Amino acid sequence: MNSPRRFRHDPSTLFGRLRAACSEEWRAYCEHEFVQQIAGGTLPEACFRHYLEQDYLFLIHFARAWALAVYKADSVADMAAYAESLRNILHREMALHVKYCEGWGLSAAGLERVAEARPNLAYTRYVLERGLAGDILDLHVALAPCVLGYAEIGARLLSDPSTVLQGNPYRDWIEAYGGEDYQTVADQEVLHLERLAETRLGPGRLDGLTRTFRQATLLEVGFWDMGLRLER
């Protein structure tokens, strides 16, 4: 591939193979009704607030997963890259959530006191379990649906002429995940998955990685469901 962006859509990469093997689950995640309502600006505010509160807690555990990646890294260069991902979560993604929630009178400290919903508990602990039980490739595959799915969703919504941006209360969210900064993060993650696969994707390993990717994708679907249903 001539560019990381096109490489992200190469079906021969590990990510391409995982996405193809889980195409039904991936579509249910990336084209979920929650996402469609964000695109149209029609998602009830209570649903988005519930999602953001839970996603803030999710990001706390996601940051821990990247800290685990630092521990499991194969090189100092990888340690630095994973530490940068950790920094971005703590100082950029979480800040976006706080910015939204301040309008509802919720501070960062208040968000940390919100009770975790069961779908959130299931997803975050699954990712951490895969990272603790497996190696760095297992952890990255468990993280991939979140990192790469949000990039795919954001890029699609931002480029789709049917997406409502003018007056959409969720425009900042769409632009954050569809914007160049986050798209570059996703590009680099696909490239890194491929580098890990070169040394760690031995015979018979793809089946287990596919199960991890499928389960994490289904847990993402459950996260959207939680937002729509205001599930606790």
BELQUILIN-V679138 format. One record per pair of residues at least 4 apart in sequence whose C-alpha atoms are under 8 Angstrom apart, sorted by the first residue. I is the first residue (numbers start at 1). GAP is how many residues later the second one is. If there is no record, write none. Layout:
I	GAP
I	GAP
This chain:
1	5
1	6
1	9
2	4
2	5
3	4
4	4
4	183
4	184
4	187
5	4
5	179
5	182
6	4
7	6
7	180
7	183
7	184
8	7
8	8
8	179
8	182
8	183
9	7
10	6
11	4
11	5
11	6
11	9
12	4
12	5
13	4
13	181
14	4
14	179
14	180
14	183
15	4
15	175
15	178
15	179
16	4
17	4
18	4
18	191
18	192
18	195
19	4
19	7
21	189
22	4
22	188
22	191
22	192
23	4
24	4
25	4
25	189
25	192
25	193
25	196
26	4
26	191
27	4
27	5
28	4
28	193
29	120
29	188
29	189
29	191
29	192
29	195
30	5
30	119
30	120
30	122
30	123
31	4
31	5
31	122
32	4
32	189
32	192
33	4
34	4
34	9
34	190
34	191
34	193
34	194
35	4
35	118
35	189
36	4
37	4
37	5
37	6
38	4
38	5
38	132
39	118
39	124
39	125
39	126
39	131
39	135
40	122
40	123
40	124
40	128
41	123
41	124
41	126
41	127
41	128
41	129
43	4
43	5
44	4
45	4
46	4
46	184
47	4
47	180
47	181
47	182
47	183
48	4
48	179
49	4
49	52
50	4
50	177
50	180
51	4
51	172
51	173
51	175
51	176
52	4
52	45
52	49
53	4
53	44
53	48
53	58
53	61
54	4
54	60
54	62
54	63
54	66
55	4
55	65
56	4
56	38
56	41
56	55
56	56
57	4
57	54
57	55
57	59
58	4
58	62
58	66
59	4
59	30
59	31
59	35
60	4
60	30
61	4
61	63
61	67
62	4
62	62
63	4
63	23
63	26
63	27
64	4
64	22
65	4
65	62
65	63
65	66
65	74
66	4
66	16
66	17
66	19
66	20
67	4
67	15
67	16
67	19
68	4
68	63
68	64
69	4
69	10
69	13
69	62
69	67
69	70
70	8
70	9
70	10
70	12
70	13
71	8
72	63
72	64
73	5
73	6
73	63
74	4
74	5
75	4
76	4
77	4
78	4
79	4
80	4
81	4
82	4
83	4
84	4
85	4
86	4
87	4
87	5
88	4
88	5
89	4
89	5
90	4
90	5
91	4
92	4
93	4
94	4
95	4
96	4
97	4
98	4
98	8
98	9
98	10
99	4
100	4
101	4
101	5
101	6
102	4
102	5
106	4
106	5
107	4
108	4
109	4
110	4
116	4
116	5
116	116
117	4
117	114
117	115
118	4
118	114
119	4
119	100
119	103
119	104
119	107
120	4
120	103
121	4
122	4
122	97
123	4
123	93
123	96
123	97
124	4
125	4
126	4
126	90
127	4
127	12
127	15
127	16
127	89
128	4
128	11
129	4
130	4
130	8
130	9
130	12
130	82
131	4
131	5
131	7
131	8
131	9
131	11
132	7
134	4
134	5
135	4
136	4
137	4
137	56
137	59
137	60
137	63
138	4
138	71
138	74
139	4
140	4
140	53
141	4
141	52
141	68
141	71
141	72
142	70
142	71
142	74
143	4
143	73
144	4
144	5
144	45
144	69
145	4
145	5
145	68
145	71
145	72
145	75
146	4
146	71
146	74
147	4
147	39
147	42
148	4
148	38
148	41
149	4
150	4
150	27
151	4
151	26
151	27
151	31
151	32
151	35
152	4
152	26
153	4
153	24
153	25
154	4
154	20
154	21
154	22
154	23
154	24
154	25
155	4
155	22
155	23
155	24
155	28
156	4
156	22
157	6
157	17
157	21
158	5
158	16
158	17
158	20
159	4
164	4
165	6
166	5
167	4
170	4
171	4
172	4
173	4
174	4
175	4
176	6
177	5
177	6
178	4
178	5
179	4
180	4
181	4
182	4
183	4
184	4
185	4
186	4
187	4
188	4
189	4
190	4
191	4
192	4
193	4
194	4
195	4
196	4
196	5
197	4
201	4
201	5
202	4
204	4
205	4
206	4
207	4
208	4
209	4
210	4
211	4
212	4
213	4
214	4
215	4
216	4
217	4
218	4
219	4
220	4
221	4
222	4
223	4
224	4
225	4
225	6
226	4
226	5
226	6
227	4
